[in-house]
Amino acid sequence: MKKLLFICLLAILIFTRFYNLGSTARFTRDESYDIVKLHQYWIEKRITLVGAINVTNEIVYSSLTYYMLMPFAVLGNFEPVSPVYGVAFYGILTAMVFILLAKKINKKLLVWCAALVLVWFPLVQSSRWSWNPHLVSFWVGLGILSFLQKNNYYKFLSGVFFGLAFHNHYLSIVSTSVFLFLFSIEPFLKKNYKEILLPAAGFVLMILPYAVFDLRHPPGLFFTGYLKSNMVSKGIANELTLFPNTFINSVYQSLLYMTQNAIFAVILLILSVLIAINDFSKKPKNLYYLIPVIFQIAVISFLPTFENRYFLLGITFFYIWLVMPRKKLGSNTQKFAITVCIIGGILSLSGALTNPLSQPPPVVVAKITNYIKDAAIQNDLKNVNIAALASPDPDPLGLIYRDVLLSKEIRLLSAGEYGITDNLFVVSTSDEGIVRADPANVIHGFREGKVARIYDISDTGWKVYLFNRE
């Protein structure tokens, strides 16, 4: 019976994480840039600390995310959706870790927790979107699972896992460091310093290479760049007086993220307050898992806008706090709270599995770029360029297609060379006349030009025009 239940659980997990990924996963310039870097690192067999770089070229992230997703990108031939399959795979592992945590902490809620991880919106969405913060929950879950073991080796390993979470995203240090600090108080008072130093040693070991790199290459790339350019410190400097309002908004947005319903968010807030009051009077140590969440929300309250991914860095702690053992009223209240999250997840599941997070979705980008690659090679086209006009794609320069084509070793003229372009591929969802009349300058030399061919991507509404210069 247990084997059958496990197979059913795994089947539903695979479905909710992998179904329709090519048509729903987000694919913008962030993801196309990652495709280029993944392809570059693979071709050059590069081992490097440098991963993604933000749009202003000020913050350099760890390369761990790239190496976690590399096998999937290689197996998928670096097509746009291939890294997302990697994130979905880790999403399944994360769900399994969450279930193991529930089994370790509170077996009575194991079935409730299994139902929750199957449909909970934050876990579903983060498993279907290839972005570095979305891998943090996997490492944090492993870190806490290791920390809960009695063995000293696991205590050290917990710090290693928290360090790996830091590699995926810097801001994960907020919740993980608060957690380690809180659980260091009692060992410190008892002079059990080993229990404090082992996790700290594991964490330091993971970030030491970056610290050494910055010290050896002043002014540095990693810590120095982030300390100078992160949005949190800028927000603290500019919006400290607004903090009470931004904090309240961030709390609400976090609850809304977890429930996907405004009414459910308010209900979850009330239930969370009741559970916290119950913990304060009966099991105050339970709050050691809630306090890191509060700090995470407090820090992201200084960002210009609330972003779900930054709260996701602390959601593992909220999950554990929610399932901690309680009695009577506390137990009933936590079951009610979990039920609210489950219902919210079920109601949002259809949209998560069918609604594209961006346009065009990865499967369409793959068809477009493969067509352009084949057309350019087979027809020996010269002075080729690309544009995206009269479509939901907001970027007329077609940067996502340029990136994907670059990973396919097709080099187009640059975005500044439309004046010498002879063959222009235009990606659109509109008829030819609307494309010709588009106000963008990139079509200026082709408004009266010949359309050599039209590639219609069936059942998607997207098409590719090949214009010759007028």
N, C-alpha and C positions, 0 to 999 in steps of 0.2 A: 504493500500500500504506500509506504514512504517513497519507494522508487517511482511509482506511478505519479505521485504528487510532485516529486522533483522534476520529472519529465514534463509534466503539464506546466509547472512554473517556468522551466527553461524555455519551453515552446512559446509561452506568452511573452517572456522577456525578449526573445529573438524577434518576435513579431513586432512588438512595440518599439524596438530599437532600430530594426532594419527595414521595416515595410515602407516602400515608396520613398526611400531616401533620395534617390536621384531627382525626384520631382518636387521635393519639399525642403531639402537642406539649403541653408543660406550660402550664397556664393557671391561675394562682393570683392572689392579690391584687396581686402585683408586676406581672403582665402586664395585668391589667384596669386598674390605675392608669395604665399606659403608654397604653392605648387612650384613656382620658379625656384625657390630656395631648396626645396626638397629634391627637385631634379638636379640642381647644381651640385648639391652635396653628394648625391648618389653617383653622378657621372665623375666627379672629381675625387670620389672616395674620401671626402673631407671629414676629419674629426676636429670639431671646433667647439668652443664654449658659446659662440655667438649664434643666437637664434633670431627670432623676429625682432624687427626694429620699428618703432612707432612712426606715424606719418610725418612727424616733424624731425625725424632722425636724431632725437634727443635721448630716448630710452632704449636700451638694448636688453632684451630678455634672454634667458637661458635657452640653449639649444635642445633641452630635454624633450620638449614637445615634438620637435622635428624627428628625433630619433625614436620616440614612441610610435609615431605615425609612419615612419619610413617603410617598414615591411608592407603595409597596406597600400601605400602609394606605389611601390615597386610592383606589387602583384596586380594593381589596377592600372599599370602603365601610365601613371601620373595623370589619369583622367580627372576632371574636376571633382567627382564624387568619391574618389579613392581614399583620401584622408578621412572622410566622414565615416567610412566603414571602420576605420581604426577607432574613431571616437565611439562609435556604436559598440564595438567589441569591448572597449574599456567601460562603457556604460553598463554592460551586462556584468562585468566583473565587479563594478561598484555596487550594483544591486545585490550581488552575492555577498559582498563584504558587509553591506548594511544588514542583511539577514543574519549573518554570523554574529554581528554585534548584538542584534536583538536576542539571539540564542544565548549569548554570553551574559547579557545584562538582565533580561527579563523573559524567560521562556514562556510565561503565561500569555505574552502578547505576540508570540512568534507568528501566528496566523494573521493577526492584524497587520503586523509589519510586512509580511510577505505580500499581502494585498496592497499595502501602501506603495511599496517600491515598484510594483508592476505598473502603476498608473500615475504616480505622483508627478505632477507637471514639471517641476524643476529637474527631476532625474530623467524624465523622458526627453524634454527639450535639449538638455545639455548633452544627451547621448546622440543627438541628431544634428549637431552643429560643431563644425571643426574649428575650435578656438581654444587657446591655451588655458583660460580659467576653467573650462569645462572638464578638465582632467584632474583638478585639484581634489575633488571629493574622493576620488579613488585612493590617493595617497594619504589624505587625512583619515579616512576610514581605516586603512591599514595601520596608520600610526596609533590611533586610539585602541584598536584591537590588540596591537602589540603592547601598548602601555598597560593594558588591563591584565596582562600575564604576570606571574610572580617572578619568572626567571629574569636574571640581570641582562642576559643576552637580548631578550625582547625589549627591555627598557631602553637599551642602546639603540636597538632597531627602530623603536618608535621615533627617536630623534632623527634617524636617517630618513624615515618616511616623511616626517614633517619638513625636513630639508628638501626633499624631492618635490613636495607641494610648493615650497618656496620657489623652486626652479620653474614650475609651471606659471606661477604668478607671485610677484613680490608681496602683494597685499594679504596673502594667506598668512603672513607672519603675525598679523594682528590677533586672530583668533587662536592660533596654535601657541603663541608665546604667552597669551593670557592664561590659556589652559595649563601650560606647564608651570607657570608661576603659582597659580592657585593650588596645584597639587604638589608644590614644593614647600608650602608653608608648614604642613605637619611634619614631613621628614626633617626640615630644618630645625624645628623646635625639639625634635627627638635626636638631633645630631646624626641623622642617617644621611650623610652627605652623598653617599654613593647613589642613592635613588634620585638625587637631584642632578648629579654630574653625568650619569650615564646617558639620559636623553639629550642633555645639553651637548655632550661630546659627539653624539651621532649627528645632531643638527649642524654643529660647527664643522664637522668633517665634510658635510655636503656642500657648504657654502665657502669653504676655505679656498678652493681653486679660483673662485671669482675675486675674493679679497686679495689673494696673491697676485692675480693678473692686474688688478687696479693699482696695487702698490708698485708693481714692476713696470707699468705703462702709464705714468702720470700724464694727464689728470685722471685717467681711468675711463672705462666704458660702462661698467655695470652699476656699482653702488653710487659712485660719484655722479653719474649721469642721472640716476633715478632721484637721488637726493636733491639735485638741482632743478629737475624738471617735472616732478610728479605733481598731479593735479590736487592731491590732498593738501600738501603744504601751501600751495597757492590759494586754495579755498580757505584754509585757516587764516591766512593773512588778510583775505579780502572779505570773508563772510562770517567771521566769528560771532558777530552780534545776531546773525540770523539763525544760529545753531539750533535753538529750541524748536523753531518752526521746521527747519530742514530735517531735524531728527525725527520729529513726529511724522513728517511726510515719508521719511525713509522706513520707519516702522510700518506704516500703513502699506507702502509699496511692497515691502518684503512679505507681509501677510497676504497681499493680493497676488503676489507671484506664486506663493505656495498653494493658494486656493482657487485662483483664476475667477473669482467672483466677489464683488464688492460686499454683498451681504455675508458671505462665508468668511471674508477677511475680518469683518467686525466680530462675528461669532468666535473666530479663532483667537482674536485679541482678548475677548472677555474670558474665554476658557483658559488662555495662557496666563492671564493675570490670576485667575482662581487657582491654577496649578502652582504658580510661583508662591502665592500666599500660603498654600498648603505645605509646600516644600520648606518655606521659611520657618514655619512653626514645628514641622514634624521631621523633615529630612533636609536640613540646610545644605548638606553636601551635594545634593542633586543640582543645586544652583551653580555649582562649578562648571556645569555644561551650558547653562544659560548665559552666564556672565560673558564668556567669549563671544557669543552671538550679539549681545548688547554692545560690546566694544567694536565689533565689526561694523554694525550699523552706525555707531557713532562716528567712526572714521569715514565711512562712505558718505555721511551726511555733509561733508565738506566738498564733495565733488560738485561740479556745475549742475549735473542732472543725475537722478538716481538711475543706476544701471543694474539690471538683475544679476549680471555675472559677478559683481562685487559682493553681493549678498550670498551668492552661491558658495563663496569661499568659506563661509561659516555655517552653511546649512547642515553639515554633518553633526555639528555640536547641538543644533536645535533638534535634530532627529533623535539623538541619544537622550537629550534632556526630556523629550516628549515620551520616551518609552521606559524611563527609569522606573523601578519598582515603587509602587504606592499602594495604599490600602483604602478600602471603603470609598469615601467620597472622592479622594484623589484619584483612585483607580478608575472610577466611573467617568470622571471629568476627562482624564487623558484618553479614554476610549472614545468619548464624544469628539474630542479634538482630532484624533486620528481619523475618525469616520468622516468628519468635515473635509479633511484633506483628501481622503479616498474619493468621496463624492465629487469634489472639485476636479480631481484628476480624471475621473470617468467622463464627466461632462466636457472636459477640454480635450479628451483623447482624440476624438474625430478630427478636430481642427489641427492638432499637432501632427497627425498622420496624413493629412490631405492638403493643408494650406501651405503654399510656398512661403518661405521666410524672405525671399528676395526674388526679383525678376531680372533676367531669366534664371530658371533653376539649373542646377549642374548638368542634368541630362541634356538640356537644350544647348547649353554652352559647349558641351562635348560634341554634339552633332554639328553645330555651327563651325567650330574650329577644325574638326576633321574634314568637313566639306571644303573649307578655305584652303587647308593644307593640300588636299588632293587636287583641287582646281589649280592652285598656284604651281604645283609640280608638274602635273600632266599637261598643262597648257604653256609651260615655261613663261609665266607672266613676269614682267619686269616692272620695277618701280611701283610696288604694291603697297596699298595702305588700307586702313579700315576706319569705319565710323559707325556709331550707333545712333540712329535718328528716328524720330516719330515713334517712340516705343516707351514702355515702362522703365527701360534702362535709363537712369538719369545722367549717364556719362557719355557725351557725344564722341569722345575720343576713343571709346571702346577699349579701355585699359585692361579689363578682365580678359578680353579675347587676345590682346597683345601678349599678356603674361602666359596664357595657356599655349598659344602658338609658339612662344619662345621655348617653352618646355618641350614642344614637338620639333624644335630646331628649325622653325620657320621665322625668319627675321623680316619684319616689315619696315617700311620707312617710318621715321619717328613722327610724333604728334606735331612736330614743327615743320614737316616736309610735305604738307598737302599741296604746296605750290608746284612741286616737281613730280607729283603722283600721276601716273598714267592709268592705273587700274585701281579702282576704289571699291572695296567690298563694304556694303552698307547693311547693317543688321537692323531690322525694323519689324513692327507688327502692323504697319500701315501700307496702303496701296501706293503704287509708284508715283502718282501725281502728288500725294501728300509728302512723300519723301523728297521729291524735287523742290517742293515749295518750303521745305523746312528752313527756318531763319538762320540756322547754324552756318558759320563761315566755311566749315569743312566741305560742304557740298557745292560751294560757289563755282568752282571750275567744272562742275559736272551736271549742272542743272539742265543743260540742253544736250548732254552727252548721251551716247548710245548705251542701252542696257544690254550687255552681252548675254547674260543669262540670269535666271531667277531660280533660287533653290527654296522650295516651300517645305518647311518642316511640318509634316502632316500632323493634324490633331493638336497642334500647339499654338497656332496663330502667328508663329515666328517665321520669318523668311530672310533670305540673304540675296541682295541685289549686287551684281557686278557691273559697275558703271565704267565706261571708257571715257577719257577726257573729251570734252566737246571740241 
